Amino acid sequence: MKPLLTDLVSTVNSIPQNFIRPESDRPNLDEVTFDHSIPLVDLQHLDDGPNRSTVVKAIGDACRNYGFFQVKNHGVSKEVIGKMLHVSKQFFHLPESERLKNYSDDPMKTTRLSTSFNVRTENVSSWRDYLRLHCYPLEDYVHEWPTNPPSFREDTSEYCKNTRRLAVRLLEAISESLDLERDYINSALGKHAQHMAINYYPPCPEPGLTYGLPGHADPNAITILLQDEVPGLQVLKDGKWIAVNPIPYTFIVNIGDQIQ
C-alpha cells in the first residue's frame, strides 16, 4: 500500500478498511451547528494605546467562554499568507517521488512528511497527509526542510517569523487578561519551541465514514491556524460542535492544554 494518502486516493473508489471509524465515532453533520461562530477579535488596537484594554478583555472573554477565537488586523500581511498557502499546495502536488524524500513514520523526527497521527500505533487512520516542521530557532531546522518547491524555505520561514511575533503578542494579551504581568506566560514558557503542520486533506469518496482529524485538544500553549477556502473546522462549545467557516486572511487561535 502506498505510504501517503495523496497517492492512494487516485487508486481507490471506496475507503480502505483502516480509515473506517466505528459507527459510534463517525461524523454526524446533524449534530453540528452552522448558524453560530466563534468570536472575531480585531487586533488593530492591541499595541499600546487607549483601546488596548478593550482588545485584551475581548481576548480574555473568548479564552474563558470558548477557548477559540478568530483574529483580523493581526499584522501578518496578505502577501505572506498568500505565499504560504500557495507553496503548501505546490508541495502536495509534487510528484510522489519528490514528496517521499521527506517521508518518515518516526514521530521523533523534527521534519517529516507522514499521514494521520502515528501510523505505527493507531488502529484507525485519519484522512490527511501532513508535513510537520520544527520552526524555532529557524537556523537550527531550516536546512532540513524541503528544497522543492524552490521558494518553500523562504516563504515558510517568513510565515513562521510573522506568526511567532503574533503568538508572542497574543500570549502577552492573555497574560494581561488574567491580571498578570504582560510577559508572565512568555517568561514561564522560557525559550518556547515552535512547530508547524501543513495539513492536506484529499477528496474523500465516503466522508461519512471517517475524519480528516478526530476530536482532539492541542497539548501546546497556543495554536494559530490558517484555513484555506475549504471549510471543515469544527470546535466544541457547551457539548455542541460549531462549524467555523473560513474568513480570508484571518487566523483561528486556540489555547492549548498548557494554558488551559
N, C-alpha and C positions, 0 to 999 in steps of 0.2 A: 504494500500500500504506500502511496506517496506520503511523505512526511508533512507536507503543507496542505492545508485545506484549499488554498487558492488553486492548486493544481489538481486536486481530487475532484473539485466541483464539476469541471468540464467533462468528467468521465462517468458521472452518475446521474440517474434520474430520480432517485429517492435517497433518503438519508441513511448512511451506513449505521448499523446497529449501535456502535459505540457512541453515537451522538444523541440517541433517543432517550429522553428523560422518562423516569417513571411517571405513570399517569397523574399521581398526586403532585408532581413537581413540574408540570408543563405550563407554558404561557397561557394565560386566560385573559383576553382583552376585555371581557365583560366586567372584570374586576378593576379595570384601570380607569382613572378619572382623566378626562380630556378637557374639561372646562375650568380647570384651576391650574395655577402655575406657582412656581417659587418666586420669592421676591427678586426684583431687579433693582440693584443699587447703583446709583450714578456716583462714580468716584471723582468727578470733576473737582470737587472741593475738599478732597481728602488731605491734600497738602495743607500746611499751616495757613489758617485764615479763619474768619469769623464763623464759617459754616462747617468747619471740621467736626465739631462735636455732634452735629446733626447726622453726618455720614457715619461716624463711629457708632452712634446709637442705632442706626438702621442696620449696620453690620452685626452688632451685638444681638439685636432682636431676631434677626434672621438665623443666627447661630443657635440661639436658645429655642426658637419655635420650629425651625426646620432642619438645621444642620447643613442646609444648602442655600445658596443664593447665586444670582447672576450679576455680572458687573459690566458696565459700559463706561466709556471715557476713562479707560484703565491705563492709558499711557503706552500700550503696545500698538504700533502703527498697523494700518490695514496692509501695508506692503509686507511687513514682517510676517503677519498672519497668512496672507495670501501665498507667499513663497513657501511657508511651512506646509500648508495644505497641498500645494502643487507638487512639491518634491516628495511628499508622502505617497501621493497617488502614483507618481512616476516610479517610485521604488517598487510598489506592489504590482506594477505592470511590467517589470523587467522580466526577461526570460528566466525560466525556472533555474537553469544552471547558474545564472548570475546571483539570484537571490539566495540559493542554497550555500553560497560561500559564507553566509552569515548564520547558518542554521546550527542550533545546538539544543540538546534536550537536558543539558546540565543547568539547573536553576542558579548555580553559583557564578556562572559566567557573567561578567559585567556588561558585555554587549552580546546580544543573541537574538536570533530570529527563531520563533517557535510557534506553537499553536496551543490554544486552550490555556490552562493554568500550569499544570505539571503533568506532562504526558506519561511520566514514569509511575505516578501514584494514583491518579484519579480513575474512577470507574466509568464515569460518563464525561465525555469531552465537550467543550464549549465550541460554538460555531464561530471561531475567529482565528486569524493569524495575527501575530504582533511582533514588532521589533522593539526590544527593550534596551534602553541605553542608560548608562550612568553618565551624569552630566556635570558633576561638580566635585573637585575643581576640573574645569574643562580640559586643561592641559594634561591631566592625568589619563584622560579617556578618549579624547577626540581621535587619536591615532588608531583606535580600534574600530571606529565607525566605518560604514560602507563608503567606498570611493565612487560608487555609481548609484544614482545619477551624479554627474560631475559636481553639481553645486550642493550635494547633500550636506557635507560637513559645514560649509559656510552658512547655508540657510538655517540649518538646525542649530548651530552654535549661536547665531544671532537670536533665534527664537528662545533658546534656553536662557541666555543672559537677560533678555527682556522679561520673561516670565519669573525668573528668580527675583528680579527687582520688585515685581508686582507682589510676589509672595511675601517678601520682607515687609512691604508697606501694609499688606493685609494682616500679617501677624502683629504688627505694631498696633493697628486699629483694634484687633481682637483683644490684645492686652489692655488697652485703654478702656474697652467696653466692660472689662472685668474689674475696673478701678485699680489696675496695676500700672507700674511704670511702663512707659512706651516700649522699652527694649526688653521687657521681662521675658517673654516667650522666646525671642531670638537668643537671648543670653542663656536661658535654660537649655535650649537645644544645642548650644555650642556650635561647632563647625558642621552645621547640619548638611546632610547629603541632598542630592537632587537626582531623581530618576525620571525617565520619561518612557512611556509606552505608546507607540504608534500602532493603533488598532485598525485592522482591516476585516470587515465582515462581508464575505462573498454572498451573492444572492443564494437564498436557501429554497430548495424545492418544496419543503414541508415545514414551514416556520412554526406551525402549531405544536411541533414535537420537541423543540429544542430552544436554547437561548444562545445569543451571542456571548453573554455573560450572565450567570445566575445572580440572584440577590447576594450582596456582599457588603461588608464595610471595609473602608481603607485603613490599613494599620498605621499609616504615617501621620504627620501633623496636619498637613493641608494638601489638598489636590486642586489643581487648576486644569479644567477640562475644556478643550476646544472641540466643538461639534462641527461636522461639515453640514451640508444641506439636507442630509438624510436623517429623519427623526428616528428615535429608538430608545433614548434615555428615559428611564423612569426612576423616581425617587419615592421612598416610603415616608408617609406623613400620617400619623394617627391611625396606623394599621391599613391605610389605603395607598395604592400605588398611583402616583401622579405622573402623567406623560409630560416631558419637558421638550417643547418644540424648539428647534434651533432658531436663534436670532443672529443674523450675520455679524461677525466681528465682535461678539460678546464671549465671555468665558463663564463657565459654571464653576463655582467654588464650593467645595465641601470640606468641612472639618473632619479630620480622621480620628482614629482611636486615641492618639496621644493627647490631643486637645480635649476630646470628649471626656 
